[in-house]
Amino acid sequence: MRLSWFNRSTVKLIDGVMTLLLAVIFLLVVMNVFCRYALNYSFGWADELSRFLFIWMGFLGTAAAFADNQHVSLDMVVERLPRPVARVVRVIAMAGCLVIFAVFLQQGWLLVAKTVNTSPALDIPMWLVYLCVPIGSLLGVLYGVEKILHLLRPSEPGR
């Protein structure tokens, strides 16, 4: 399945952002380890920032993996079903994923809206950290809708 222009662009953007986040995490950890052992000094904020960036990577990576069909799935049984039945099973599975992303989206927005505290070391609003939940979930919903629409399209002869 080929993603639409918008979804392909967002996946490329997510891949770039995740690469940047991973590079920053790597530099923060190396810097903190060096300073801790060589200079006997530790940056408390570096651990917190790397943890927050890792959380963002997780939610963005989940959406990107879903878009690229790299999520965990069990196709062994579905592949052996007759084509029309397999198609129905795939639509049901995608609808289930869509429901999960939608619940995460709704609950994520509630979490962001209700969060008023700040992080201890960086003193940044925690809603910025929690914003990864609705953003990653919204992307998952968009990718899921496109996948379901693709599955519901009439198949070409010979497929």
N, C-alpha and C positions, 0 to 999 in steps of 0.2 A: 504494500500500500504506500502510495506516495502522498506525503503531507502537502497541504495547501501552502501557498507562498508565506502567509502569516505564520503558520505553525512551524514551517522550516526555518524561518527567520528567528523566531523565538527560541527554537532549540539551539541554533547556532549561537545566539546571544547568551543563552544559559550555559552552553559549553565554555564560552569565553569567560563568563563571570566565574564559573566554577574553577577554571584554570587559574584565574587571578586570585581567588580566595585560597586555593591550595598553595599557591606560591607565597602568599602573605602568611598563612599558617606555618609553612615550612620555615620562613625567615624568622618569624616570632619565636618559634620553638628553639631553633638553632641559636638565636641571639640570647634567649633566656638561659639555655643550658650553658653556653659559653660564659655568660656573666656570672651564673651561679657557681660554676666550678673554677673559673680562672680569676674572677674578681671578687668572689665571695659576696655577690650582690644579686638580688633577684627583682625583676620587674613584676609586681603582683598583677598588674593590668594585662600583661601579655598572655597569661594563662586564661584569663576571663575572655579576652578578645578572641583568642584562637578557638575557645569553646563555642562562642557565639557564631563565629564564621563557619565552624564545622556544622553547626545546626542548620545554618542557611544552606550550606552545601547539600545536606541531607534532603531537605525539602525541595530544593531546585532540581537536584539529581533524580529524585523520585519522579517528578513530572517529565523530565527529559528522557528518562529510561522508559517511561510509559509511552511517550510519543514515538520512540524508536523501537518499540516492541521488545525491549530488553528486560522487561519485568518478569518475575517468576510466573511461569504458566505451565500447565500440564497438557500438552497437545497430543500425547500418545493415544489416548482414547478418542479424542475428537477427530484425529486424522483418519481413524478407521470407520467413522460413521459415514453414512451416505451424505453426499454434498449438501442437500437441502437441510438435513438434520444438523449437520456440523455448523452450518450457517446460523441456524436458530440458537444453537448452544453458544456460539461465539457472540451473538447479539446479547444473549442473556448474561454472559460473563462480562461483556463491556458495560452493560447496564448496571451490573453490580459494582464494577469499578467506579462508574459515574456516580452512583449513589454514595459510595464511600468518600469520593472526592468532594461531593456536594455537602456532606455532613461535616467534613473537615473544614470546608470553606465557611459554612455557617458558624460553626463553633469557634473557628479561628478569628472571625470578625468579632464575635462576642468577647473573646479573650483580649483582643487588641483594644476594643472599646472600653473594657472594664479595668485595664491595667493602668495603675497610677504610680507604681514604685519605680525606682531607678536601680541600676546595677551598683554593687558595692564598690568595686575598684575603679570602673570607668565613669561612673555617675551619669550614664546615659539612660534615657527612658527605656524601660523594658518592653514597651509596646513596639519599639523598633526591632527588637530581637524577635518578638512573637509575630511580627508582620510576615515572616517567612511562611507561616502556616496558611493564611488565606491566599498569599500570592502563589505559592506552589500548588495549592488546591485549585485555584482558579485556572491555572495553566492545565492541570490535570482534567478539569471539567471541559475546557475547550478542546483538548486533544481527544477526550472520550466521545464528545459529541461528533467530532469529525470521523472518528473510527466507526461509530454506530451508523452514521449516514453512509459511509463507504460500504459497510456490510449490507445495508438495506437496499442499495442500488441493485437494479437487475444485473445479473452477471452476463458477461458476453458469451456467445456460443463457443463451445469448445473449451470452456474453463471449468 
